[in-house]
Amino acid sequence: MLAMSLENTKPKKRYTKLISTLLVVVLAASFAPCTAAVAAGVAVNVLVSPSLVYDDVYLAARPFVEGMSMVQQNNKYGFVDKTGRLAIPAEYDYAGYFSEGLAMVEKNKKTGFVDKSGNIVIPMEYDISYGFSEGLAAVGKDGYGFIDATGSVVVPLIYDNTYFFSEGLAMVFKDGKCGFVNKTGNLVVALEYDYAGNFNEGRATVYQDGKYGYVDTLGSLVIPLEYDFASYFFDGLALVGKEDDSMFIDKDGNVVFHADYDYILDFNEGLALVEKDGVIGFIDKTGNEAVPLIYDYADEFSEGLAMVYKDGKCGFVDKTGKVAVPLEYDYADSFSEGLAMVSKDDKTGFVDKTGKVIVQLEYDYARDFAEGYAVVHKDGKAGFVDKTGKVTVPLEYDEAYDFSEGLAWVQKGGLWGLLEIASATSGPGGDAAPPPALTAIPTAAKVLINGEPVAFDAYNINDNNFFKLRDLAYILNDTEKCFEVEWDGEKEAISLTGGQAYTKVGGEMEGKSSDVKTPLPSNAKVYLNGDEVALTAYNIDGNNYFKLRDIGAAFDFGVDWDGAAQTIAIDTSKGYTA
């Protein structure tokens, strides 16, 4: 029997492999002149040479968020921008990361919000504030409610507690009961439940009198309160249990299959990790074993492969259970940007998905690839390698951290500096100024398909939303605007055919990320009904994301934006209008 509990947070995987330690960044005085990290032609330059005196440094998984990095000086918080300049002075007692253009700051036990110029745009008048999510931020002052980016109160401060918005709704508590409000402050789910979880994939768990069920975004109890435990929906399925029976159900509450395992994780990339009698494997969405239960340990699938461990050795399997990378390594990490870190005999390198060694196993330590580069350590020094295994930043630093939004912090002799990803033609000193790095922010807006909410893996880039072609084709398959997506090997291009049913290949609607990414322009060729077309697209972590409005125009379906409700509406019953 699997025991589970709900957390007061946004849905997340419960199989965490690495928890990043947060240290404290302290910015000091002046910048030294910039010099190139390596010879001309290499795509990494020094933005700020190691000259900044920090008492201590903490770097989260993404040190730069929306172009700003939080720093601390003399126990006060401020922000550094992407030029390395202290753009917001370190004068606050506490601060939060930037979210939707604003950051929470605290001074003298009062909180407010600043913009990226350091202007206080929402006065310091609240006892507590949280970051913006879906256009609103939770605040507290003699009660909890929500404000918008102008500081206007849109959900009255009348609740005992609240959580952030997810899929257009936020959980609120009052007098020991919880429910959900929408972005105008109206109660959509009445304050009648003992507890609830945030919305994910159009459903939220609710708990009352010892039993769990689910409500939809209209507030209806669509799955009765009859379970002893219940999880969030992932990939269209949720794990629930009654007494000694664990099972997966769909969004209508239908039992898809019973799960007789000792331990089960959420579905990820179409498969769920399971354990029984001390051995581990994976099941598919029908309950069949896709990867046999023969391993001593395994990690969830990432980029189509999963790390498995047996008899003291690690390797990787694909979704059919076939061994893709032999089990010959002492340690292996999940694939990131097409490569996986592996170790043997205390030396570390990287392999590709065929098992070929791309970065030789010669390093003492390494970090996963991020934005095309990986930190490597050898003989007490750190530098960077690219995806060919070439050392692009010499191993001359005492410490180095992952690239984030095109920048990476490095340390040398107790001083800190910044590296930047520049154009490949930049010479020493960055003679050819690189174009500014773009930022891909996970789309916070609610997405409706013909009126029904659907959770997509989508990003906002320069105020436009970008989706995966196969995700859209999969969701629209039963509509009049269906389309097929194929690979044309002869043309080496993506082939799209309107009005033709989509053929599922696996992996659709998977891998929704909450991380900000740095997108790269995609050079993918696309043919629509036999004719080459120009569609705006970016590559993010090996996947192509296409501009939603371009796809709407290509297949003539409606794409509307409701700014007040922060909602994208796709309507296949009407044509596209610009």
Secondary structure as UniProt FT lines:
FT   TURN            40..41
FT   STRAND          44..53
FT   TURN            66..67
FT   STRAND          68..73
FT   TURN            74..75
FT   STRAND          76..80
FT   TURN            82..83
FT   STRAND          86..92
FT   STRAND          94..95
FT   TURN            100..101
FT   STRAND          102..107
FT   TURN            108..109
FT   STRAND          110..114
FT   TURN            116..117
FT   STRAND          120..126
FT   STRAND          128..129
FT   TURN            134..135
FT   STRAND          136..140
FT   STRAND          144..147
FT   TURN            149..150
FT   STRAND          153..159
FT   STRAND          161..166
FT   TURN            167..168
FT   STRAND          169..174
FT   TURN            175..176
FT   STRAND          177..181
FT   TURN            183..184
FT   STRAND          187..193
FT   STRAND          195..196
FT   TURN            201..202
FT   STRAND          203..208
FT   TURN            209..210
FT   STRAND          211..216
FT   TURN            217..218
FT   STRAND          221..227
FT   STRAND          229..230
FT   TURN            235..236
FT   STRAND          237..242
FT   TURN            243..244
FT   STRAND          245..249
FT   TURN            251..252
FT   STRAND          255..258
FT   STRAND          263..264
FT   TURN            269..270
FT   STRAND          271..276
FT   TURN            277..278
FT   STRAND          279..283
FT   TURN            285..286
FT   STRAND          289..295
FT   STRAND          297..298
FT   TURN            303..304
FT   STRAND          305..310
FT   TURN            311..312
FT   STRAND          313..317
FT   TURN            319..320
FT   STRAND          323..329
FT   STRAND          331..332
FT   TURN            337..338
FT   STRAND          339..344
FT   TURN            345..346
FT   STRAND          347..351
FT   TURN            353..354
FT   STRAND          357..363
FT   STRAND          365..366
FT   TURN            371..372
FT   STRAND          373..378
FT   TURN            379..380
FT   STRAND          381..385
FT   TURN            387..388
FT   STRAND          391..397
FT   STRAND          399..400
FT   TURN            405..406
FT   STRAND          407..412
FT   TURN            413..414
FT   STRAND          415..421
FT   TURN            424..425
FT   TURN            428..429
FT   STRAND          440..442
FT   STRAND          446..449
FT   TURN            450..451
FT   STRAND          452..453
FT   STRAND          459..461
FT   TURN            462..463
FT   STRAND          464..467
FT   HELIX           469..475
FT   TURN            476..478
FT   TURN            480..481
FT   STRAND          483..488
FT   TURN            489..492
FT   STRAND          493..498
FT   TURN            508..509
FT   STRAND          520..521
FT   STRAND          526..528
FT   TURN            529..530
FT   STRAND          531..533
FT   STRAND          537..540
FT   TURN            541..542
FT   STRAND          543..547
FT   HELIX           548..555
FT   STRAND          558..562
FT   TURN            563..566
FT   STRAND          567..571
FT   TURN            572..573
//
